[in-house]
Amino acid sequence: MIGIGLGAGMKSIAVEHVQVVALYDPESGRIVHLHTVTTLTGGTRPTQEAAVKEAKLRAARRHGDVDRLGVALSNDPEHCRPAHRIDPTTKAFHPLPPEARET
């Protein structure tokens, strides 16, 4: 977990934008790597291309050929949760039923 400190005079932190990058198996839609970029108010929002590049860089540390994986993007914070799959045709996020979730 990452802690965020408040500077002098700051009363709260507000999230301005969330970028979710899911790298998934293009045949099954199973998410292999989930990367989230959260931009706080006043921060600089990275481009989607930069978010995808960082996701692939981090995924490559644990997984083999990340270039074979599909990429799905979302700005919905609910998609940060790993209990989803990707529809390979539409690249849409779909929640998994409880019995299909990995523990």
Summary of the structure (lengths in Angstrom):
residues: 103
radius of gyration: 15.3
end to end distance: 19.5
largest distance: 50.7
contacts: 242
relative contact order: 0.23
helix: 21%
strand: 31%
